[in-house]
Amino acid sequence: MEMAERRPATGEIREAQKAHDELRAALKGVGITLPSLSLDPVSLAGDTPRPLVELGRCAPDVARRLAEVLRECPR
């Protein structure tokens, strides 16, 4: 496989990483840490990766804090 064929996928992965980083920073800004926040490795596999941001697990108190922050957001 030529490198030119992989460039769009690399760009998609880079964009997914950027989205991950933005979400982590936004959550940190409201005092929330999702320890399992990462890129889903399965979605990165294959010839045509479709990257997904994995939110992962969190403790009940973190879930409640996240719900609280979301409720406070204007719609």
C-alpha positions in Angstrom: 0.0 0.0 0.0 1.4 3.4 -0.9 1.7 6.2 1.6 -0.7 8.5 -0.3 -3.5 6.0 0.3 -3.0 6.3 4.1 -2.9 10.1 4.3 -6.7 10.7 4.6 -6.9 8.1 7.4 -3.9 9.7 9.2 -5.7 13.0 9.0 -8.9 11.5 10.4 -6.9 10.0 13.3 -5.2 13.4 13.9 -8.6 15.1 14.0 -9.9 12.4 16.4 -6.9 13.0 18.7 -7.6 16.8 18.5 -11.2 16.2 19.5 -10.1 14.0 22.3 -7.7 16.7 23.6 -10.4 19.4 23.3 -12.9 17.3 25.3 -10.3 16.4 28.0 -9.5 20.1 28.3 -13.1 21.2 28.5 -13.9 18.6 31.1 -10.9 19.6 33.1 -12.1 23.2 32.9 -15.2 22.2 34.9 -13.3 19.9 37.3 -14.1 16.6 35.6 -11.6 13.8 34.7 -12.6 10.8 32.7 -9.7 8.5 33.3 -10.5 6.1 30.5 -10.9 8.9 27.8 -9.0 7.8 24.8 -9.1 6.9 21.1 -10.8 3.6 20.6 -8.1 1.2 19.3 -10.5 -1.0 17.4 -11.8 1.9 15.3 -8.2 2.8 14.3 -7.6 -0.6 12.9 -8.0 -1.7 9.3 -7.3 -0.2 5.9 -9.9 2.6 6.4 -9.9 3.7 10.0 -13.0 5.3 11.4 -11.6 6.8 14.6 -13.9 7.1 17.6 -13.3 8.9 20.9 -13.9 6.4 23.8 -15.3 8.1 26.8 -14.8 5.0 29.0 -15.8 4.4 32.5 -16.0 6.7 35.5 -17.0 6.6 39.1 -20.7 7.4 40.0 -19.7 10.7 41.6 -18.0 11.7 38.3 -21.1 10.7 36.3 -23.2 12.8 38.6 -20.9 15.8 38.3 -20.9 15.4 34.5 -24.7 15.3 34.5 -24.8 18.4 36.7 -22.5 20.3 34.4 -24.6 19.3 31.3 -27.8 20.4 33.0 -26.3 23.8 33.7 -25.4 24.4 30.0 -27.7 26.6 28.0 -29.5 24.9 25.1 
